[in-house]
Amino acid sequence: MSGKFEDSAVISGAFRSQSGRKLSVDPWELSIEAAMGAIADAGLPVDAIDGLSTYPGPIGSTPGMTAGGTQDMKAMLGLNTRWHTGGMEMPGQLGAVINAMMAVHSGLAEHVLCFRTVWEASAQRQAGSRAKALGNSAMHERTQWTDPYGVSYPNYGALMMQRYFAQSGSTREQFGTLASVQRDNALLNPHRVFDKPLAVEDYLEDRMISDPMCLFDCDVPIDGSTAFVISRTDSRAIDAKRKVRFEAVGSSVGYEACAEMMWSRTDLTPADIGAAQLYDGWSILSVLWLEALGLCGKNEGGHFIGDRDRIGLSGDLPINTDGGQLSAGRMHGFGALFEACVQLRGEAGERQASSERQPQIVSVGAADFTSCFLVR
Amino acid sequence: MTDTAFNRPKPYVSDRTRPYWESGADGRLRVARCQSCGHYLHPPAPICPRCRARDIAFEPVSGRGTVYSYTVNRYQWKEGMPPPYVIAEVELAEQPGLRLMTNIVECDFDKVAIGMDVQVTFDEVDGLYIPVFKP
């Protein structure tokens, strides 16, 4: 495909702030740490930023899901920007990146700062419990269908997992292997949220949250911020050696539709992929993405992740090389793209996947709120 | 399992959704249905997503369905709803894909299964009738 918008934009800078479960740092401080870090990483003066995008913006949601919008960032950094977007405009959290790419492609901006901040760990502590924080939603129109049944977010993952187990014959041992491999990866990542290995036996003995889902199938709420600078590919101000290219984007509703769009925009195939950073708000989501992306066959995902040599750092397809959200914390999709940048630049240190120069897949989101990327 | 110990949260109700939540007063479940093409829609909305007709009304359904998926919840999310209890998506007999989030009641946990036939029953909360399902 010639003339695709993906060719017009690159990631010129990427930065992940300090993060953790008990940081006690003002979330706006985290936003600034990531923003300034990404701009410095791009080698740009702050005043070069002429566009801003974020997700999900300063909106009402469950507590800790956002810290400031584009106007707040503009004011804090004293920017003279000409393009902004910062709600939930695209399907998938990383739609904020796709929006930035489109702005650069169409000439509305040259360097877009794209950021995402979470502080769910602090927000849930302030609310008194995770249950109270998640129940403290203003979205009554939607929650009326679940409140009287005692349903919260993890139950959705459990329902997906149960049905997937029934139709595929997958086992908890296989899912435990994915969690264990991700933990091994996280132990090599300074941004990890756990310091001990997770054996498959530990996983199997863990307390259930909602059968067949245990705590280790769920991602970990943290405070932290991630930022990228999305720049025009031909910008002379950026370091050509460090830029990360977008080979193809899949932006649609649903895993399969995203994957189909992404693969339709490239000559690369699943055989070319060096590592996959798959969204793991729950472990089951990584498996659904794995299959939708054609990285394994339908209903073969459990078998695939059950082979730790295959999905480990030196395997044929390393998965979630930073530990993913299960073990490096819930950066809500932005962490996956950040890790792909680190790997593609060959800067992952001990957790560098053996196939560092091969393209990587990044997928984010769940159900009808999805997008995916092929980056190189 | 019995849910008599539950003190369920009363759902937020709007004028558009009230007929659904009050339907069980006579023991029958009613679901929003397009009066033009016959498509059932849940949650209720002012337009049919299939034919875009605006004539939507609540109609009684059989109350029969099958378990699409289920989970034994073991974490306390709501005050008044001590775990464990079964959460399920039930697909109503009337239309493929017409699914309700609900609880399975009056059934041992290890007897619940995907594909199991279930029948609606109601748990009253302060004048509203929460549809739940039993074998």
Boltz contact constraints between the chains, C-beta under 6 A:
constraints:
  - contact:
      token1: [A, 131]
      token2: [B, 77]
      max_distance: 6.0
  - contact:
      token1: [A, 140]
      token2: [B, 12]
      max_distance: 6.0
  - contact:
      token1: [A, 144]
      token2: [B, 11]
      max_distance: 6.0
  - contact:
      token1: [A, 144]
      token2: [B, 12]
      max_distance: 6.0
  - contact:
      token1: [A, 145]
      token2: [B, 43]
      max_distance: 6.0
  - contact:
      token1: [A, 145]
      token2: [B, 101]
      max_distance: 6.0
  - contact:
      token1: [A, 146]
      token2: [B, 101]
      max_distance: 6.0
  - contact:
      token1: [A, 147]
      token2: [B, 9]
      max_distance: 6.0
  - contact:
      token1: [A, 147]
      token2: [B, 11]
      max_distance: 6.0
  - contact:
      token1: [A, 148]
      token2: [B, 8]
      max_distance: 6.0
  - contact:
      token1: [A, 148]
      token2: [B, 9]
      max_distance: 6.0
  - contact:
      token1: [A, 148]
      token2: [B, 11]
      max_distance: 6.0
  - contact:
      token1: [A, 148]
      token2: [B, 130]
      max_distance: 6.0
  - contact:
      token1: [A, 149]
      token2: [B, 101]
      max_distance: 6.0
  - contact:
      token1: [A, 149]
      token2: [B, 102]
      max_distance: 6.0
  - contact:
      token1: [A, 149]
      token2: [B, 103]
      max_distance: 6.0
  - contact:
      token1: [A, 150]
      token2: [B, 77]
      max_distance: 6.0
  - contact:
      token1: [A, 150]
      token2: [B, 78]
      max_distance: 6.0
  - contact:
      token1: [A, 150]
      token2: [B, 81]
      max_distance: 6.0
  - contact:
      token1: [A, 151]
      token2: [B, 87]
      max_distance: 6.0
  - contact:
      token1: [A, 151]
      token2: [B, 101]
      max_distance: 6.0
  - contact:
      token1: [A, 152]
      token2: [B, 77]
      max_distance: 6.0
  - contact:
      token1: [A, 155]
      token2: [B, 71]
      max_distance: 6.0
  - contact:
      token1: [A, 155]
      token2: [B, 73]
      max_distance: 6.0
  - contact:
      token1: [A, 155]
      token2: [B, 87]
      max_distance: 6.0
  - contact:
      token1: [A, 158]
      token2: [B, 71]
      max_distance: 6.0
  - contact:
      token1: [A, 159]
      token2: [B, 69]
      max_distance: 6.0
  - contact:
      token1: [A, 159]
      token2: [B, 71]
      max_distance: 6.0
  - contact:
      token1: [A, 159]
      token2: [B, 89]
      max_distance: 6.0
  - contact:
      token1: [A, 162]
      token2: [B, 69]
      max_distance: 6.0
  - contact:
      token1: [A, 162]
      token2: [B, 71]
      max_distance: 6.0
  - contact:
      token1: [A, 163]
      token2: [B, 69]
      max_distance: 6.0
  - contact:
      token1: [A, 166]
      token2: [B, 114]
      max_distance: 6.0
  - contact:
      token1: [A, 208]
      token2: [B, 74]
      max_distance: 6.0
  - contact:
      token1: [A, 209]
      token2: [B, 75]
      max_distance: 6.0
  - contact:
      token1: [A, 210]
      token2: [B, 71]
      max_distance: 6.0
  - contact:
      token1: [A, 210]
      token2: [B, 73]
      max_distance: 6.0
  - contact:
      token1: [A, 211]
      token2: [B, 71]
      max_distance: 6.0
  - contact:
      token1: [A, 211]
      token2: [B, 72]
      max_distance: 6.0
